[in-house]
Structures are given as C-alpha cells and as structure tokens.
Amino acid sequence: MADDKKAHETLKEKVDDFKADVDERKAEHQEKDAVKDINRAFKHDLKSDVDLDKAADNVDKAVEREAEAQEG
C-alpha cells in the first residue's frame, strides 16, 4: 500500500513538473509576442512621425504657394 501511494505521488510530481514546463514555455512565447508587439508599435510610431513630417512639409509648401499667388 505504501508503494502505491509513493508511485502515485511520483506520478503527480511528474505531472506537476510537466505542467510547470508547459507554463514556462507559454510564458516564453507570450514574452516573445509582447516583444514583437512592441517592435511593431515602435515601427508604426516611427512611420507616423514620418507621415506627420511629410504633412507638415506639404502645409508649408501650400502656405508658400498661397503667398506667391497673392503676390502675383
């Protein structure tokens, strides 16, 4: 009877170890996904900054053209 209980505890420990390994791998994948999301957001933010700079340049050009049109 003691051997059955001991074998059961050993099996339970193995299952617990396996679950811990699975949880650790899930955490690693979640961390990798978070890093990817951060990188995507950073790239999107940089692209937005470039787009804003282009829009500001276009506004400046439009103001210059309007000033030239009023002079001419």
Secondary structure, 3 states (H helix, E strand, C coil): CHHHHHHHHHHHHHHHHHHHHHHHHHHHHHHHHHHHHHHHHHHHHHHHHHHHHHHHHHHHHHHHHHHHHHHC
